[in-house]
Amino acid sequence: MPGSIICTATIYKAACWAHARRKFHEIHVIHASPTTTEASARIGALYAIEEEIQGKPAELRMSVRLARARPLLEELRSWMEKTLRSLSARGRGWKDR
């Protein structure tokens, strides 16, 4: 098929941080909390890295993302899982706020 891309590598779903950040911001406007503040700060740190490497060669962007963003993402995931368990234990979900 003309113009199609064939790739044999594993495909990963990439979520959009703008959407995630926006949802936390919307909740924060309605009900500011330490959770929404922390989430926004953590996502903001990822944005700061992207701003620093914008326009740089792809190889450099990848190495910076692996060295600096990956650990932040791993910490963010761990924090989100812990926070979700805490919210669930209290019987309150995100949509209740």
Residue, then its C-alpha position, 0 to 999 in steps of 0.5 A: m500500500p503506497g504511503s503505509i508504514i511497516c514496523t515490526a517493533t512492539i507498539y505501545k500506546a502513548a497517552c497525551w500528558a496534556h489531557a491528563r494535566r488538564k483533568f487534574h487542573e479541572i479538578h484542582v479548580i473545583h476542589a484544590s487538594p494536595t493530590t491535585t497540586e502534587a499531580s500538576a507539579r509532577i506532570g509540570a516537571l515532565y513538561a520542563i524537560e520537554e521544553e529544555i530539549q525541544g528542537k534538539p537532535a532526536e538522539l539527544r532527546m531520547s537520551v535525556r528522556l531516558a536519563r531524566a524523564r523516565p525516573l520521574l515517570e516511574e515515580l509518578r506511576s508509583w505515586m499515582e497507584k499509591t494515591l489511588r489506593s488511598l482514595s479508594a480506601r476512603g471510599r472517594g474516587w476522583k469523580d466524587r470531588 
